[in-house]
Amino acid sequence: MTFPIEPIFFILLIIVGVLVARLKNLYAAGMLTGIFSVLSAGLFTLMDAVDVAFTEAAVGAGISTVLILATLSLTSHEENQQPPRILPFGVVIIVGLLLVWGTIGMKPYGDASAPMHTHLAKQFKDKEWKALQYYEKEHNGTLKPEEVHTGEKSEGIGLPNLVTSILASYRGYDTMGETGVIFAAGVGVVLLLSTRKKKLEPEKTPDSVYKPESEAESEERHIADAEVPAEGEHA
């Protein structure tokens, strides 16, 4: 009997989420958000969504954590105490209950009779399965001559992972757009951080700029120093 590991990941996600909400140290909270993303990537891997897991690990645990720590290096490390507000907490509870209520009528996880598996997904699955069988026979050398021109090779990508096949082919433009959005968001955050750093640096005033003394000014300073009586002397 195989022990389901998905509930363990869900429990760890809940624990990490509660810790992030309760911590006052922003550095620790930022690192825990990276751990949250790593756990989410592991959960996506168990669901056979390997490409989504790669994106979550790279963006959530990688880039986002670096940007959070870079932002905290320019701000305070501790959270400022604020008076508790009931309205945001109530909105979160209501939305959470609505989401749970909306999932009551859904098919169980992995059910083959679910609507997502009986429409377009079924067509994609059939095409990819035929293409995968074709490529496996071609690789193993068991492809028959009469199967070469059946057209099964051009019907799908032929990758073992169905989710990756769909994202790389049927949703290729959508995946490219998501990559562009992530890149634009990263560039925007970098520009904001660089602008704030310039504002935090003290500007040099003309008075603070060093100017070399001329010979006349140097001679006047030496004369003034000579006229000042030493300590203990009286005029």
C-alpha positions in Angstrom: 0.0 0.0 0.0 1.4 3.4 -1.0 1.3 6.0 1.6 -0.1 9.3 0.2 2.5 12.0 0.7 0.3 14.9 -0.5 -1.3 15.5 2.9 2.1 15.9 4.5 2.9 18.7 2.1 -0.4 20.3 2.8 0.2 20.2 6.5 3.7 21.7 6.1 2.3 24.4 3.9 -0.2 25.4 6.6 2.5 25.4 9.3 4.8 27.6 7.3 2.0 29.9 6.3 1.0 30.4 10.0 4.7 31.1 10.9 5.0 33.7 8.2 1.9 35.5 9.5 3.1 35.4 13.1 6.8 36.3 12.8 7.9 39.9 13.5 11.3 39.4 12.0 10.9 40.2 8.3 14.1 38.4 7.3 12.9 35.2 8.8 9.5 35.7 7.2 11.1 36.2 3.8 13.2 33.0 4.1 10.0 31.1 5.1 8.2 32.3 2.0 11.0 30.7 0.0 10.5 27.4 1.9 6.8 27.7 1.2 7.5 27.9 -2.5 9.8 24.9 -2.3 7.1 22.9 -0.7 4.6 24.0 -3.3 7.0 23.0 -6.0 7.2 19.5 -4.4 3.5 19.3 -4.3 3.2 20.3 -8.0 5.8 17.6 -8.8 3.6 15.0 -7.1 0.7 16.2 -9.3 2.8 15.5 -12.4 3.0 19.3 -13.2 6.8 19.3 -13.4 7.0 22.5 -15.5 4.8 24.4 -13.0 7.1 23.1 -10.2 10.1 24.4 -12.1 8.5 27.8 -12.4 7.5 27.9 -8.7 11.0 26.9 -7.6 12.8 29.4 -9.8 10.4 32.4 -9.3 9.0 31.7 -5.9 12.0 30.3 -4.0 14.7 31.9 -6.1 14.0 35.3 -7.6 11.2 36.4 -5.2 13.3 35.5 -2.1 16.3 37.5 -3.4 14.1 40.5 -4.2 12.5 40.3 -0.7 15.9 40.2 1.0 17.2 43.0 -1.2 14.2 45.2 -0.3 14.7 44.5 3.4 18.3 45.6 3.2 16.9 49.1 2.4 14.2 49.1 5.0 13.5 48.0 8.6 14.2 44.4 9.6 11.3 44.3 12.1 7.6 44.7 11.5 6.1 47.8 13.0 3.3 47.0 15.4 -0.1 48.0 14.1 -3.6 47.9 15.8 -5.5 44.8 14.8 -8.3 45.2 12.2 -11.2 42.9 12.1 -12.4 43.8 8.5 -9.4 42.2 6.6 -9.6 39.1 8.8 -13.3 38.7 8.2 -12.9 39.1 4.4 -10.3 36.4 4.3 -12.5 34.0 6.3 -15.5 34.7 4.1 -13.5 34.2 0.9 -12.0 31.0 2.3 -15.4 29.6 3.1 -16.7 30.4 -0.3 -13.8 28.6 -1.9 -14.3 25.5 0.2 -18.1 25.6 -0.6 -17.3 25.9 -4.3 -15.2 22.7 -4.2 -17.9 20.6 -2.6 -19.5 19.6 -5.9 -16.2 18.9 -7.7 -15.1 15.4 -8.6 -12.4 13.8 -6.4 -8.8 14.6 -7.2 -7.6 12.4 -10.1 -11.1 11.2 -11.1 -11.1 10.3 -14.8 -14.7 11.3 -15.2 -14.1 14.9 -14.2 -15.1 17.5 -16.8 -11.5 18.6 -17.4 -10.7 15.0 -18.5 -13.7 14.5 -20.8 -13.6 17.3 -23.3 -10.5 18.9 -25.0 -8.2 17.2 -22.6 -9.3 13.8 -23.8 -8.5 14.8 -27.4 -5.0 16.0 -26.4 -4.4 12.9 -24.4 -5.3 10.6 -27.3 -3.1 12.5 -29.7 -0.2 12.6 -27.3 -0.5 8.9 -26.4 -0.4 7.9 -30.1 2.6 10.2 -30.7 4.4 8.8 -27.6 3.9 5.2 -28.8 5.1 6.2 -32.3 8.3 7.7 -30.9 9.0 4.8 -28.5 8.7 2.3 -31.4 10.9 4.5 -33.6 13.5 4.7 -30.8 13.4 1.0 -30.0 13.5 0.0 -33.7 10.2 -1.8 -33.6 8.4 0.6 -35.9 6.7 -1.3 -38.8 7.0 0.0 -42.3 3.2 0.4 -42.7 3.2 2.6 -39.5 5.6 5.2 -40.9 3.0 7.3 -42.8 0.1 6.9 -40.5 0.3 10.6 -39.4 0.5 9.7 -35.7 4.0 11.4 -35.5 2.6 14.8 -36.5 -0.4 14.6 -34.2 1.4 15.3 -30.9 4.7 16.2 -29.3 5.2 12.7 -27.8 6.5 13.7 -24.4 5.8 11.3 -21.5 4.5 14.1 -19.3 1.1 15.3 -20.7 1.1 18.6 -18.9 4.5 19.5 -20.3 3.3 18.5 -23.8 0.3 20.8 -23.6 2.2 23.8 -22.2 5.0 23.4 -24.8 2.7 23.0 -27.8 -1.0 23.9 -27.5 -0.3 26.6 -24.9 3.1 27.7 -26.2 2.1 31.4 -26.7 0.5 31.5 -23.3 3.6 30.2 -21.7 5.8 32.7 -23.6 3.5 35.5 -22.4 3.8 34.4 -18.8 7.6 34.3 -19.1 7.5 37.9 -20.4 5.3 39.0 -17.5 7.7 37.5 -15.0 10.7 39.2 -16.7 8.9 42.6 -16.8 8.0 42.3 -13.1 11.7 41.5 -12.2 13.0 44.4 -14.2 10.4 46.7 -12.5 11.4 45.7 -9.0 15.1 46.1 -9.8 14.4 49.7 -11.1 12.4 50.5 -8.0 15.2 49.3 -5.7 17.9 51.2 -7.6 15.8 54.4 -7.5 15.3 54.1 -3.7 19.0 53.5 -3.1 19.9 56.7 -4.9 17.4 58.6 -2.8 18.9 57.2 0.4 22.5 58.3 -0.5 23.4 61.7 0.9 23.9 64.4 -1.7 27.1 66.3 -1.6 26.7 70.0 -1.2 29.1 72.5 -2.7 30.4 73.4 0.8 31.4 69.8 1.4 33.5 69.5 -1.7 37.2 69.8 -1.0 38.9 72.8 -2.5 42.7 73.1 -2.5 44.1 76.2 -0.7 45.9 78.9 -2.7 49.3 80.1 -1.6 47.8 83.4 -0.3 45.1 81.6 1.8 47.8 79.2 3.2 50.0 82.1 4.2 47.1 83.9 5.9 46.2 80.8 7.9 49.8 80.4 9.1 49.9 84.0 10.2 46.6 83.6 12.1 47.8 80.5 13.8 51.0 82.3 14.9 49.0 85.2 16.4 46.9 82.9 18.6 48.6 82.7 22.1 49.6 79.3 23.4 47.7 77.7 26.3 48.9 79.2 29.6 50.3 82.4 28.1 48.8 85.8 28.9 48.9 88.9 26.8 
